[in-house]
Amino acid sequence: MTSREAAESGRVTVPSGLWGRLRIVGPGLVLAATTVGIGDFVANAVAGERFGTTFIWAILLAVVLKFFLTEGLGRYHLASGQTIIHGWNSISRWATVFVAVYLMLWAFIFGAAGPSIVGLAANAMFPVLPVPAWAVIHSLLAFLLVLVGRYYLFENIMKVLILARACYGLAPRIPVA
């Protein structure tokens, strides 16, 4: 039963067992891991180094806004069974146009920044190719992943990487003499 069918029938099946419950957490883990990425950490560290705690209010405001926006989008979908695009259309056509223009600008900026950051990271680990080449390679790999419809593969890889990052963060630090 799909989520739409479950919403229309009013029945929701709750997975039993630990593995079943962990499977439904997957999309949330991917969202959490990708919404606060390395770009956020780098930008916040650079701002902290240059300006001290002057802009800490902006970081805190962004975190609070991100939480309430994400929470609100999820609640709207769960309550109405519709996507947020339907919600914007119900306000007015201009709301949809405004959000579409905003998303296009954001996608253009992220579309340039994402591959560049991945290219920088790949070049730092494997300096056999220049940054633009690594950016193109990773962009093509992402395109192929989407083209063949293997999002679940990406989701499972991200779950493993998130778990590894969490375990690394919890590992005790051994001082180096």
Chimera marker file (.cmm) of the C-alpha trace (Angstrom):
<marker_set name="trace">
<marker id="1" x="0.000" y="0.000" z="0.000" r="1" g="1" b="0" radius="0.5"/>
<marker id="2" x="1.427" y="3.366" z="-0.987" r="1" g="1" b="0" radius="0.5"/>
<marker id="3" x="1.375" y="6.362" z="1.333" r="1" g="1" b="0" radius="0.5"/>
<marker id="4" x="-1.297" y="7.998" z="-0.829" r="1" g="1" b="0" radius="0.5"/>
<marker id="5" x="-3.512" y="4.906" z="-0.658" r="1" g="1" b="0" radius="0.5"/>
<marker id="6" x="-2.979" y="4.703" z="3.094" r="1" g="1" b="0" radius="0.5"/>
<marker id="7" x="-3.908" y="8.377" z="3.515" r="1" g="1" b="0" radius="0.5"/>
<marker id="8" x="-7.043" y="7.969" z="1.395" r="1" g="1" b="0" radius="0.5"/>
<marker id="9" x="-8.186" y="4.858" z="3.251" r="1" g="1" b="0" radius="0.5"/>
<marker id="10" x="-7.378" y="6.327" z="6.655" r="1" g="1" b="0" radius="0.5"/>
<marker id="11" x="-5.315" y="3.252" z="7.573" r="1" g="1" b="0" radius="0.5"/>
<marker id="12" x="-1.641" y="3.431" z="8.288" r="1" g="1" b="0" radius="0.5"/>
<marker id="13" x="0.405" y="0.327" z="8.903" r="1" g="1" b="0" radius="0.5"/>
<marker id="14" x="3.060" y="0.798" z="11.525" r="1" g="1" b="0" radius="0.5"/>
<marker id="15" x="6.116" y="-1.325" z="10.846" r="1" g="1" b="0" radius="0.5"/>
<marker id="16" x="6.905" y="-3.914" z="13.455" r="1" g="1" b="0" radius="0.5"/>
<marker id="17" x="10.382" y="-4.715" z="14.618" r="1" g="1" b="0" radius="0.5"/>
<marker id="18" x="13.482" y="-2.612" z="14.804" r="1" g="1" b="0" radius="0.5"/>
<marker id="19" x="14.502" y="-3.038" z="11.156" r="1" g="1" b="0" radius="0.5"/>
<marker id="20" x="11.070" y="-2.047" z="9.873" r="1" g="1" b="0" radius="0.5"/>
<marker id="21" x="11.061" y="1.099" z="11.980" r="1" g="1" b="0" radius="0.5"/>
<marker id="22" x="14.606" y="2.017" z="10.970" r="1" g="1" b="0" radius="0.5"/>
<marker id="23" x="13.631" y="1.742" z="7.285" r="1" g="1" b="0" radius="0.5"/>
<marker id="24" x="11.088" y="4.551" z="7.605" r="1" g="1" b="0" radius="0.5"/>
<marker id="25" x="13.695" y="6.797" z="9.244" r="1" g="1" b="0" radius="0.5"/>
<marker id="26" x="15.952" y="6.614" z="6.171" r="1" g="1" b="0" radius="0.5"/>
<marker id="27" x="14.599" y="9.623" z="4.240" r="1" g="1" b="0" radius="0.5"/>
<marker id="28" x="14.792" y="11.744" z="7.381" r="1" g="1" b="0" radius="0.5"/>
<marker id="29" x="18.401" y="10.730" z="7.964" r="1" g="1" b="0" radius="0.5"/>
<marker id="30" x="19.310" y="11.644" z="4.396" r="1" g="1" b="0" radius="0.5"/>
<marker id="31" x="17.563" y="15.010" z="4.814" r="1" g="1" b="0" radius="0.5"/>
<marker id="32" x="19.299" y="15.691" z="8.117" r="1" g="1" b="0" radius="0.5"/>
<marker id="33" x="22.693" y="14.741" z="6.749" r="1" g="1" b="0" radius="0.5"/>
<marker id="34" x="22.352" y="16.835" z="3.612" r="1" g="1" b="0" radius="0.5"/>
<marker id="35" x="20.680" y="19.987" z="4.939" r="1" g="1" b="0" radius="0.5"/>
<marker id="36" x="23.559" y="20.742" z="7.272" r="1" g="1" b="0" radius="0.5"/>
<marker id="37" x="26.519" y="19.949" z="5.101" r="1" g="1" b="0" radius="0.5"/>
<marker id="38" x="30.158" y="20.747" z="4.923" r="1" g="1" b="0" radius="0.5"/>
<marker id="39" x="29.377" y="24.086" z="3.282" r="1" g="1" b="0" radius="0.5"/>
<marker id="40" x="27.480" y="25.177" z="6.391" r="1" g="1" b="0" radius="0.5"/>
<marker id="41" x="30.334" y="24.131" z="8.642" r="1" g="1" b="0" radius="0.5"/>
<marker id="42" x="32.941" y="25.883" z="6.512" r="1" g="1" b="0" radius="0.5"/>
<marker id="43" x="30.892" y="29.068" z="6.127" r="1" g="1" b="0" radius="0.5"/>
<marker id="44" x="30.171" y="29.202" z="9.867" r="1" g="1" b="0" radius="0.5"/>
<marker id="45" x="33.818" y="28.574" z="10.751" r="1" g="1" b="0" radius="0.5"/>
<marker id="46" x="35.019" y="31.290" z="8.375" r="1" g="1" b="0" radius="0.5"/>
<marker id="47" x="32.430" y="33.743" z="9.711" r="1" g="1" b="0" radius="0.5"/>
<marker id="48" x="33.466" y="32.877" z="13.268" r="1" g="1" b="0" radius="0.5"/>
<marker id="49" x="37.136" y="33.360" z="12.469" r="1" g="1" b="0" radius="0.5"/>
<marker id="50" x="36.592" y="36.704" z="10.757" r="1" g="1" b="0" radius="0.5"/>
<marker id="51" x="33.855" y="38.212" z="12.903" r="1" g="1" b="0" radius="0.5"/>
<marker id="52" x="33.939" y="36.332" z="16.206" r="1" g="1" b="0" radius="0.5"/>
<marker id="53" x="30.507" y="35.896" z="17.752" r="1" g="1" b="0" radius="0.5"/>
<marker id="54" x="29.014" y="38.903" z="15.945" r="1" g="1" b="0" radius="0.5"/>
<marker id="55" x="26.895" y="36.745" z="13.632" r="1" g="1" b="0" radius="0.5"/>
<marker id="56" x="25.970" y="33.948" z="16.024" r="1" g="1" b="0" radius="0.5"/>
<marker id="57" x="22.438" y="35.376" z="16.075" r="1" g="1" b="0" radius="0.5"/>
<marker id="58" x="22.168" y="34.726" z="12.313" r="1" g="1" b="0" radius="0.5"/>
<marker id="59" x="23.256" y="31.110" z="12.709" r="1" g="1" b="0" radius="0.5"/>
<marker id="60" x="20.778" y="30.533" z="15.536" r="1" g="1" b="0" radius="0.5"/>
<marker id="61" x="17.990" y="32.242" z="13.582" r="1" g="1" b="0" radius="0.5"/>
<marker id="62" x="18.731" y="30.082" z="10.528" r="1" g="1" b="0" radius="0.5"/>
<marker id="63" x="18.598" y="26.904" z="12.620" r="1" g="1" b="0" radius="0.5"/>
<marker id="64" x="15.288" y="27.893" z="14.213" r="1" g="1" b="0" radius="0.5"/>
<marker id="65" x="13.753" y="28.911" z="10.876" r="1" g="1" b="0" radius="0.5"/>
<marker id="66" x="14.963" y="25.727" z="9.189" r="1" g="1" b="0" radius="0.5"/>
<marker id="67" x="13.380" y="23.630" z="11.949" r="1" g="1" b="0" radius="0.5"/>
<marker id="68" x="9.990" y="25.350" z="11.827" r="1" g="1" b="0" radius="0.5"/>
<marker id="69" x="9.893" y="25.459" z="8.030" r="1" g="1" b="0" radius="0.5"/>
<marker id="70" x="10.697" y="21.761" z="7.720" r="1" g="1" b="0" radius="0.5"/>
<marker id="71" x="8.283" y="20.882" z="10.524" r="1" g="1" b="0" radius="0.5"/>
<marker id="72" x="5.536" y="22.972" z="8.921" r="1" g="1" b="0" radius="0.5"/>
<marker id="73" x="6.043" y="21.435" z="5.487" r="1" g="1" b="0" radius="0.5"/>
<marker id="74" x="5.811" y="17.943" z="6.949" r="1" g="1" b="0" radius="0.5"/>
<marker id="75" x="2.721" y="18.765" z="8.998" r="1" g="1" b="0" radius="0.5"/>
<marker id="76" x="0.995" y="20.374" z="6.004" r="1" g="1" b="0" radius="0.5"/>
<marker id="77" x="1.536" y="17.268" z="3.919" r="1" g="1" b="0" radius="0.5"/>
<marker id="78" x="0.424" y="14.906" z="6.683" r="1" g="1" b="0" radius="0.5"/>
<marker id="79" x="-2.697" y="16.953" z="7.452" r="1" g="1" b="0" radius="0.5"/>
<marker id="80" x="-3.807" y="17.644" z="3.893" r="1" g="1" b="0" radius="0.5"/>
<marker id="81" x="-2.345" y="14.746" z="1.927" r="1" g="1" b="0" radius="0.5"/>
<marker id="82" x="-1.186" y="17.277" z="-0.664" r="1" g="1" b="0" radius="0.5"/>
<marker id="83" x="2.221" y="18.563" z="-1.611" r="1" g="1" b="0" radius="0.5"/>
<marker id="84" x="3.342" y="22.025" z="-0.628" r="1" g="1" b="0" radius="0.5"/>
<marker id="85" x="3.039" y="23.061" z="-4.286" r="1" g="1" b="0" radius="0.5"/>
<marker id="86" x="-0.717" y="22.494" z="-4.029" r="1" g="1" b="0" radius="0.5"/>
<marker id="87" x="-0.654" y="24.594" z="-0.865" r="1" g="1" b="0" radius="0.5"/>
<marker id="88" x="1.072" y="27.484" z="-2.645" r="1" g="1" b="0" radius="0.5"/>
<marker id="89" x="-1.398" y="27.217" z="-5.507" r="1" g="1" b="0" radius="0.5"/>
<marker id="90" x="-4.261" y="27.455" z="-3.025" r="1" g="1" b="0" radius="0.5"/>
<marker id="91" x="-2.850" y="30.777" z="-1.727" r="1" g="1" b="0" radius="0.5"/>
<marker id="92" x="-2.426" y="32.308" z="-5.161" r="1" g="1" b="0" radius="0.5"/>
<marker id="93" x="-0.685" y="31.755" z="-8.436" r="1" g="1" b="0" radius="0.5"/>
<marker id="94" x="1.824" y="34.481" z="-7.479" r="1" g="1" b="0" radius="0.5"/>
<marker id="95" x="2.921" y="32.516" z="-4.421" r="1" g="1" b="0" radius="0.5"/>
<marker id="96" x="3.781" y="29.598" z="-6.674" r="1" g="1" b="0" radius="0.5"/>
<marker id="97" x="5.608" y="31.881" z="-9.134" r="1" g="1" b="0" radius="0.5"/>
<marker id="98" x="7.574" y="33.507" z="-6.298" r="1" g="1" b="0" radius="0.5"/>
<marker id="99" x="8.630" y="30.160" z="-4.865" r="1" g="1" b="0" radius="0.5"/>
<marker id="100" x="9.472" y="28.802" z="-8.330" r="1" g="1" b="0" radius="0.5"/>
<marker id="101" x="11.748" y="31.775" z="-9.067" r="1" g="1" b="0" radius="0.5"/>
<marker id="102" x="13.375" y="31.429" z="-5.639" r="1" g="1" b="0" radius="0.5"/>
<marker id="103" x="13.942" y="27.694" z="-6.177" r="1" g="1" b="0" radius="0.5"/>
<marker id="104" x="15.455" y="28.304" z="-9.614" r="1" g="1" b="0" radius="0.5"/>
<marker id="105" x="17.918" y="30.809" z="-8.165" r="1" g="1" b="0" radius="0.5"/>
<marker id="106" x="18.738" y="28.478" z="-5.278" r="1" g="1" b="0" radius="0.5"/>
<marker id="107" x="19.145" y="25.516" z="-7.633" r="1" g="1" b="0" radius="0.5"/>
<marker id="108" x="21.479" y="27.531" z="-9.865" r="1" g="1" b="0" radius="0.5"/>
<marker id="109" x="23.664" y="28.538" z="-6.923" r="1" g="1" b="0" radius="0.5"/>
<marker id="110" x="23.659" y="25.086" z="-5.352" r="1" g="1" b="0" radius="0.5"/>
<marker id="111" x="24.127" y="23.515" z="-8.757" r="1" g="1" b="0" radius="0.5"/>
<marker id="112" x="27.417" y="25.368" z="-9.002" r="1" g="1" b="0" radius="0.5"/>
<marker id="113" x="28.490" y="25.086" z="-5.361" r="1" g="1" b="0" radius="0.5"/>
<marker id="114" x="27.719" y="21.398" z="-4.816" r="1" g="1" b="0" radius="0.5"/>
<marker id="115" x="29.935" y="19.984" z="-7.559" r="1" g="1" b="0" radius="0.5"/>
<marker id="116" x="32.652" y="22.513" z="-6.723" r="1" g="1" b="0" radius="0.5"/>
<marker id="117" x="32.748" y="21.397" z="-3.078" r="1" g="1" b="0" radius="0.5"/>
<marker id="118" x="32.774" y="17.735" z="-4.095" r="1" g="1" b="0" radius="0.5"/>
<marker id="119" x="35.516" y="18.495" z="-6.629" r="1" g="1" b="0" radius="0.5"/>
<marker id="120" x="37.597" y="20.208" z="-3.953" r="1" g="1" b="0" radius="0.5"/>
<marker id="121" x="37.177" y="17.281" z="-1.567" r="1" g="1" b="0" radius="0.5"/>
<marker id="122" x="37.999" y="14.678" z="-4.227" r="1" g="1" b="0" radius="0.5"/>
<marker id="123" x="41.029" y="16.694" z="-5.348" r="1" g="1" b="0" radius="0.5"/>
<marker id="124" x="42.264" y="16.891" z="-1.756" r="1" g="1" b="0" radius="0.5"/>
<marker id="125" x="41.995" y="13.113" z="-1.383" r="1" g="1" b="0" radius="0.5"/>
<marker id="126" x="43.156" y="12.166" z="-4.876" r="1" g="1" b="0" radius="0.5"/>
<marker id="127" x="45.130" y="15.011" z="-6.508" r="1" g="1" b="0" radius="0.5"/>
<marker id="128" x="45.527" y="13.198" z="-9.816" r="1" g="1" b="0" radius="0.5"/>
<marker id="129" x="42.807" y="15.304" z="-11.471" r="1" g="1" b="0" radius="0.5"/>
<marker id="130" x="42.000" y="19.011" z="-11.214" r="1" g="1" b="0" radius="0.5"/>
<marker id="131" x="38.985" y="20.255" z="-9.235" r="1" g="1" b="0" radius="0.5"/>
<marker id="132" x="36.777" y="20.911" z="-12.320" r="1" g="1" b="0" radius="0.5"/>
<marker id="133" x="37.370" y="17.374" z="-13.602" r="1" g="1" b="0" radius="0.5"/>
<marker id="134" x="36.344" y="15.859" z="-10.264" r="1" g="1" b="0" radius="0.5"/>
<marker id="135" x="33.280" y="18.122" z="-10.207" r="1" g="1" b="0" radius="0.5"/>
<marker id="136" x="32.223" y="16.922" z="-13.665" r="1" g="1" b="0" radius="0.5"/>
<marker id="137" x="32.844" y="13.261" z="-12.790" r="1" g="1" b="0" radius="0.5"/>
<marker id="138" x="30.719" y="13.456" z="-9.645" r="1" g="1" b="0" radius="0.5"/>
<marker id="139" x="27.982" y="15.399" z="-11.440" r="1" g="1" b="0" radius="0.5"/>
<marker id="140" x="27.817" y="12.718" z="-14.115" r="1" g="1" b="0" radius="0.5"/>
<marker id="141" x="27.703" y="9.974" z="-11.480" r="1" g="1" b="0" radius="0.5"/>
<marker id="142" x="24.834" y="11.748" z="-9.715" r="1" g="1" b="0" radius="0.5"/>
<marker id="143" x="23.014" y="12.187" z="-13.029" r="1" g="1" b="0" radius="0.5"/>
<marker id="144" x="23.406" y="8.469" z="-13.817" r="1" g="1" b="0" radius="0.5"/>
<marker id="145" x="22.136" y="7.547" z="-10.345" r="1" g="1" b="0" radius="0.5"/>
<marker id="146" x="18.995" y="9.595" z="-10.933" r="1" g="1" b="0" radius="0.5"/>
<marker id="147" x="18.648" y="8.438" z="-14.537" r="1" g="1" b="0" radius="0.5"/>
<marker id="148" x="18.568" y="4.748" z="-13.652" r="1" g="1" b="0" radius="0.5"/>
<marker id="149" x="16.213" y="5.392" z="-10.725" r="1" g="1" b="0" radius="0.5"/>
<marker id="150" x="18.465" y="4.030" z="-8.000" r="1" g="1" b="0" radius="0.5"/>
<marker id="151" x="17.657" y="6.506" z="-5.254" r="1" g="1" b="0" radius="0.5"/>
<marker id="152" x="17.231" y="3.681" z="-2.759" r="1" g="1" b="0" radius="0.5"/>
<marker id="153" x="20.874" y="2.719" z="-3.408" r="1" g="1" b="0" radius="0.5"/>
<marker id="154" x="21.962" y="6.289" z="-2.651" r="1" g="1" b="0" radius="0.5"/>
<marker id="155" x="19.754" y="6.300" z="0.447" r="1" g="1" b="0" radius="0.5"/>
<marker id="156" x="21.335" y="3.093" z="1.752" r="1" g="1" b="0" radius="0.5"/>
<marker id="157" x="24.853" y="4.385" z="1.094" r="1" g="1" b="0" radius="0.5"/>
<marker id="158" x="23.967" y="7.588" z="2.969" r="1" g="1" b="0" radius="0.5"/>
<marker id="159" x="22.646" y="5.584" z="5.928" r="1" g="1" b="0" radius="0.5"/>
<marker id="160" x="25.976" y="3.770" z="6.206" r="1" g="1" b="0" radius="0.5"/>
<marker id="161" x="27.945" y="7.021" z="5.896" r="1" g="1" b="0" radius="0.5"/>
<marker id="162" x="25.744" y="8.762" z="8.492" r="1" g="1" b="0" radius="0.5"/>
<marker id="163" x="26.248" y="5.859" z="10.872" r="1" g="1" b="0" radius="0.5"/>
<marker id="164" x="30.009" y="5.954" z="10.276" r="1" g="1" b="0" radius="0.5"/>
<marker id="165" x="30.087" y="9.713" z="10.887" r="1" g="1" b="0" radius="0.5"/>
<marker id="166" x="28.065" y="9.317" z="14.087" r="1" g="1" b="0" radius="0.5"/>
<marker id="167" x="30.332" y="6.522" z="15.346" r="1" g="1" b="0" radius="0.5"/>
<marker id="168" x="33.414" y="8.586" z="14.536" r="1" g="1" b="0" radius="0.5"/>
<marker id="169" x="31.968" y="11.502" z="16.476" r="1" g="1" b="0" radius="0.5"/>
<marker id="170" x="31.292" y="9.285" z="19.483" r="1" g="1" b="0" radius="0.5"/>
<marker id="171" x="34.711" y="7.584" z="19.429" r="1" g="1" b="0" radius="0.5"/>
<marker id="172" x="37.060" y="8.548" z="22.230" r="1" g="1" b="0" radius="0.5"/>
<marker id="173" x="39.965" y="10.716" z="21.197" r="1" g="1" b="0" radius="0.5"/>
<marker id="174" x="43.408" y="9.306" z="21.856" r="1" g="1" b="0" radius="0.5"/>
<marker id="175" x="45.975" y="12.068" z="22.317" r="1" g="1" b="0" radius="0.5"/>
<marker id="176" x="48.955" y="11.876" z="20.030" r="1" g="1" b="0" radius="0.5"/>
<marker id="177" x="52.270" y="12.467" z="21.802" r="1" g="1" b="0" radius="0.5"/>
<link id1="1" id2="2" r="1" g="1" b="0" radius="0.2"/>
<link id1="2" id2="3" r="1" g="1" b="0" radius="0.2"/>
<link id1="3" id2="4" r="1" g="1" b="0" radius="0.2"/>
<link id1="4" id2="5" r="1" g="1" b="0" radius="0.2"/>
<link id1="5" id2="6" r="1" g="1" b="0" radius="0.2"/>
<link id1="6" id2="7" r="1" g="1" b="0" radius="0.2"/>
<link id1="7" id2="8" r="1" g="1" b="0" radius="0.2"/>
<link id1="8" id2="9" r="1" g="1" b="0" radius="0.2"/>
<link id1="9" id2="10" r="1" g="1" b="0" radius="0.2"/>
<link id1="10" id2="11" r="1" g="1" b="0" radius="0.2"/>
<link id1="11" id2="12" r="1" g="1" b="0" radius="0.2"/>
<link id1="12" id2="13" r="1" g="1" b="0" radius="0.2"/>
<link id1="13" id2="14" r="1" g="1" b="0" radius="0.2"/>
<link id1="14" id2="15" r="1" g="1" b="0" radius="0.2"/>
<link id1="15" id2="16" r="1" g="1" b="0" radius="0.2"/>
<link id1="16" id2="17" r="1" g="1" b="0" radius="0.2"/>
<link id1="17" id2="18" r="1" g="1" b="0" radius="0.2"/>
<link id1="18" id2="19" r="1" g="1" b="0" radius="0.2"/>
<link id1="19" id2="20" r="1" g="1" b="0" radius="0.2"/>
<link id1="20" id2="21" r="1" g="1" b="0" radius="0.2"/>
<link id1="21" id2="22" r="1" g="1" b="0" radius="0.2"/>
<link id1="22" id2="23" r="1" g="1" b="0" radius="0.2"/>
<link id1="23" id2="24" r="1" g="1" b="0" radius="0.2"/>
<link id1="24" id2="25" r="1" g="1" b="0" radius="0.2"/>
<link id1="25" id2="26" r="1" g="1" b="0" radius="0.2"/>
<link id1="26" id2="27" r="1" g="1" b="0" radius="0.2"/>
<link id1="27" id2="28" r="1" g="1" b="0" radius="0.2"/>
<link id1="28" id2="29" r="1" g="1" b="0" radius="0.2"/>
<link id1="29" id2="30" r="1" g="1" b="0" radius="0.2"/>
<link id1="30" id2="31" r="1" g="1" b="0" radius="0.2"/>
<link id1="31" id2="32" r="1" g="1" b="0" radius="0.2"/>
<link id1="32" id2="33" r="1" g="1" b="0" radius="0.2"/>
<link id1="33" id2="34" r="1" g="1" b="0" radius="0.2"/>
<link id1="34" id2="35" r="1" g="1" b="0" radius="0.2"/>
<link id1="35" id2="36" r="1" g="1" b="0" radius="0.2"/>
<link id1="36" id2="37" r="1" g="1" b="0" radius="0.2"/>
<link id1="37" id2="38" r="1" g="1" b="0" radius="0.2"/>
<link id1="38" id2="39" r="1" g="1" b="0" radius="0.2"/>
<link id1="39" id2="40" r="1" g="1" b="0" radius="0.2"/>
<link id1="40" id2="41" r="1" g="1" b="0" radius="0.2"/>
<link id1="41" id2="42" r="1" g="1" b="0" radius="0.2"/>
<link id1="42" id2="43" r="1" g="1" b="0" radius="0.2"/>
<link id1="43" id2="44" r="1" g="1" b="0" radius="0.2"/>
<link id1="44" id2="45" r="1" g="1" b="0" radius="0.2"/>
<link id1="45" id2="46" r="1" g="1" b="0" radius="0.2"/>
<link id1="46" id2="47" r="1" g="1" b="0" radius="0.2"/>
<link id1="47" id2="48" r="1" g="1" b="0" radius="0.2"/>
<link id1="48" id2="49" r="1" g="1" b="0" radius="0.2"/>
<link id1="49" id2="50" r="1" g="1" b="0" radius="0.2"/>
<link id1="50" id2="51" r="1" g="1" b="0" radius="0.2"/>
<link id1="51" id2="52" r="1" g="1" b="0" radius="0.2"/>
<link id1="52" id2="53" r="1" g="1" b="0" radius="0.2"/>
<link id1="53" id2="54" r="1" g="1" b="0" radius="0.2"/>
<link id1="54" id2="55" r="1" g="1" b="0" radius="0.2"/>
<link id1="55" id2="56" r="1" g="1" b="0" radius="0.2"/>
<link id1="56" id2="57" r="1" g="1" b="0" radius="0.2"/>
<link id1="57" id2="58" r="1" g="1" b="0" radius="0.2"/>
<link id1="58" id2="59" r="1" g="1" b="0" radius="0.2"/>
<link id1="59" id2="60" r="1" g="1" b="0" radius="0.2"/>
<link id1="60" id2="61" r="1" g="1" b="0" radius="0.2"/>
<link id1="61" id2="62" r="1" g="1" b="0" radius="0.2"/>
<link id1="62" id2="63" r="1" g="1" b="0" radius="0.2"/>
<link id1="63" id2="64" r="1" g="1" b="0" radius="0.2"/>
<link id1="64" id2="65" r="1" g="1" b="0" radius="0.2"/>
<link id1="65" id2="66" r="1" g="1" b="0" radius="0.2"/>
<link id1="66" id2="67" r="1" g="1" b="0" radius="0.2"/>
<link id1="67" id2="68" r="1" g="1" b="0" radius="0.2"/>
<link id1="68" id2="69" r="1" g="1" b="0" radius="0.2"/>
<link id1="69" id2="70" r="1" g="1" b="0" radius="0.2"/>
<link id1="70" id2="71" r="1" g="1" b="0" radius="0.2"/>
<link id1="71" id2="72" r="1" g="1" b="0" radius="0.2"/>
<link id1="72" id2="73" r="1" g="1" b="0" radius="0.2"/>
<link id1="73" id2="74" r="1" g="1" b="0" radius="0.2"/>
<link id1="74" id2="75" r="1" g="1" b="0" radius="0.2"/>
<link id1="75" id2="76" r="1" g="1" b="0" radius="0.2"/>
<link id1="76" id2="77" r="1" g="1" b="0" radius="0.2"/>
<link id1="77" id2="78" r="1" g="1" b="0" radius="0.2"/>
<link id1="78" id2="79" r="1" g="1" b="0" radius="0.2"/>
<link id1="79" id2="80" r="1" g="1" b="0" radius="0.2"/>
<link id1="80" id2="81" r="1" g="1" b="0" radius="0.2"/>
<link id1="81" id2="82" r="1" g="1" b="0" radius="0.2"/>
<link id1="82" id2="83" r="1" g="1" b="0" radius="0.2"/>
<link id1="83" id2="84" r="1" g="1" b="0" radius="0.2"/>
<link id1="84" id2="85" r="1" g="1" b="0" radius="0.2"/>
<link id1="85" id2="86" r="1" g="1" b="0" radius="0.2"/>
<link id1="86" id2="87" r="1" g="1" b="0" radius="0.2"/>
<link id1="87" id2="88" r="1" g="1" b="0" radius="0.2"/>
<link id1="88" id2="89" r="1" g="1" b="0" radius="0.2"/>
<link id1="89" id2="90" r="1" g="1" b="0" radius="0.2"/>
<link id1="90" id2="91" r="1" g="1" b="0" radius="0.2"/>
<link id1="91" id2="92" r="1" g="1" b="0" radius="0.2"/>
<link id1="92" id2="93" r="1" g="1" b="0" radius="0.2"/>
<link id1="93" id2="94" r="1" g="1" b="0" radius="0.2"/>
<link id1="94" id2="95" r="1" g="1" b="0" radius="0.2"/>
<link id1="95" id2="96" r="1" g="1" b="0" radius="0.2"/>
<link id1="96" id2="97" r="1" g="1" b="0" radius="0.2"/>
<link id1="97" id2="98" r="1" g="1" b="0" radius="0.2"/>
<link id1="98" id2="99" r="1" g="1" b="0" radius="0.2"/>
<link id1="99" id2="100" r="1" g="1" b="0" radius="0.2"/>
<link id1="100" id2="101" r="1" g="1" b="0" radius="0.2"/>
<link id1="101" id2="102" r="1" g="1" b="0" radius="0.2"/>
<link id1="102" id2="103" r="1" g="1" b="0" radius="0.2"/>
<link id1="103" id2="104" r="1" g="1" b="0" radius="0.2"/>
<link id1="104" id2="105" r="1" g="1" b="0" radius="0.2"/>
<link id1="105" id2="106" r="1" g="1" b="0" radius="0.2"/>
<link id1="106" id2="107" r="1" g="1" b="0" radius="0.2"/>
<link id1="107" id2="108" r="1" g="1" b="0" radius="0.2"/>
<link id1="108" id2="109" r="1" g="1" b="0" radius="0.2"/>
<link id1="109" id2="110" r="1" g="1" b="0" radius="0.2"/>
<link id1="110" id2="111" r="1" g="1" b="0" radius="0.2"/>
<link id1="111" id2="112" r="1" g="1" b="0" radius="0.2"/>
<link id1="112" id2="113" r="1" g="1" b="0" radius="0.2"/>
<link id1="113" id2="114" r="1" g="1" b="0" radius="0.2"/>
<link id1="114" id2="115" r="1" g="1" b="0" radius="0.2"/>
<link id1="115" id2="116" r="1" g="1" b="0" radius="0.2"/>
<link id1="116" id2="117" r="1" g="1" b="0" radius="0.2"/>
<link id1="117" id2="118" r="1" g="1" b="0" radius="0.2"/>
<link id1="118" id2="119" r="1" g="1" b="0" radius="0.2"/>
<link id1="119" id2="120" r="1" g="1" b="0" radius="0.2"/>
<link id1="120" id2="121" r="1" g="1" b="0" radius="0.2"/>
<link id1="121" id2="122" r="1" g="1" b="0" radius="0.2"/>
<link id1="122" id2="123" r="1" g="1" b="0" radius="0.2"/>
<link id1="123" id2="124" r="1" g="1" b="0" radius="0.2"/>
<link id1="124" id2="125" r="1" g="1" b="0" radius="0.2"/>
<link id1="125" id2="126" r="1" g="1" b="0" radius="0.2"/>
<link id1="126" id2="127" r="1" g="1" b="0" radius="0.2"/>
<link id1="127" id2="128" r="1" g="1" b="0" radius="0.2"/>
<link id1="128" id2="129" r="1" g="1" b="0" radius="0.2"/>
<link id1="129" id2="130" r="1" g="1" b="0" radius="0.2"/>
<link id1="130" id2="131" r="1" g="1" b="0" radius="0.2"/>
<link id1="131" id2="132" r="1" g="1" b="0" radius="0.2"/>
<link id1="132" id2="133" r="1" g="1" b="0" radius="0.2"/>
<link id1="133" id2="134" r="1" g="1" b="0" radius="0.2"/>
<link id1="134" id2="135" r="1" g="1" b="0" radius="0.2"/>
<link id1="135" id2="136" r="1" g="1" b="0" radius="0.2"/>
<link id1="136" id2="137" r="1" g="1" b="0" radius="0.2"/>
<link id1="137" id2="138" r="1" g="1" b="0" radius="0.2"/>
<link id1="138" id2="139" r="1" g="1" b="0" radius="0.2"/>
<link id1="139" id2="140" r="1" g="1" b="0" radius="0.2"/>
<link id1="140" id2="141" r="1" g="1" b="0" radius="0.2"/>
<link id1="141" id2="142" r="1" g="1" b="0" radius="0.2"/>
<link id1="142" id2="143" r="1" g="1" b="0" radius="0.2"/>
<link id1="143" id2="144" r="1" g="1" b="0" radius="0.2"/>
<link id1="144" id2="145" r="1" g="1" b="0" radius="0.2"/>
<link id1="145" id2="146" r="1" g="1" b="0" radius="0.2"/>
<link id1="146" id2="147" r="1" g="1" b="0" radius="0.2"/>
<link id1="147" id2="148" r="1" g="1" b="0" radius="0.2"/>
<link id1="148" id2="149" r="1" g="1" b="0" radius="0.2"/>
<link id1="149" id2="150" r="1" g="1" b="0" radius="0.2"/>
<link id1="150" id2="151" r="1" g="1" b="0" radius="0.2"/>
<link id1="151" id2="152" r="1" g="1" b="0" radius="0.2"/>
<link id1="152" id2="153" r="1" g="1" b="0" radius="0.2"/>
<link id1="153" id2="154" r="1" g="1" b="0" radius="0.2"/>
<link id1="154" id2="155" r="1" g="1" b="0" radius="0.2"/>
<link id1="155" id2="156" r="1" g="1" b="0" radius="0.2"/>
<link id1="156" id2="157" r="1" g="1" b="0" radius="0.2"/>
<link id1="157" id2="158" r="1" g="1" b="0" radius="0.2"/>
<link id1="158" id2="159" r="1" g="1" b="0" radius="0.2"/>
<link id1="159" id2="160" r="1" g="1" b="0" radius="0.2"/>
<link id1="160" id2="161" r="1" g="1" b="0" radius="0.2"/>
<link id1="161" id2="162" r="1" g="1" b="0" radius="0.2"/>
<link id1="162" id2="163" r="1" g="1" b="0" radius="0.2"/>
<link id1="163" id2="164" r="1" g="1" b="0" radius="0.2"/>
<link id1="164" id2="165" r="1" g="1" b="0" radius="0.2"/>
<link id1="165" id2="166" r="1" g="1" b="0" radius="0.2"/>
<link id1="166" id2="167" r="1" g="1" b="0" radius="0.2"/>
<link id1="167" id2="168" r="1" g="1" b="0" radius="0.2"/>
<link id1="168" id2="169" r="1" g="1" b="0" radius="0.2"/>
<link id1="169" id2="170" r="1" g="1" b="0" radius="0.2"/>
<link id1="170" id2="171" r="1" g="1" b="0" radius="0.2"/>
<link id1="171" id2="172" r="1" g="1" b="0" radius="0.2"/>
<link id1="172" id2="173" r="1" g="1" b="0" radius="0.2"/>
<link id1="173" id2="174" r="1" g="1" b="0" radius="0.2"/>
<link id1="174" id2="175" r="1" g="1" b="0" radius="0.2"/>
<link id1="175" id2="176" r="1" g="1" b="0" radius="0.2"/>
<link id1="176" id2="177" r="1" g="1" b="0" radius="0.2"/>
</marker_set>
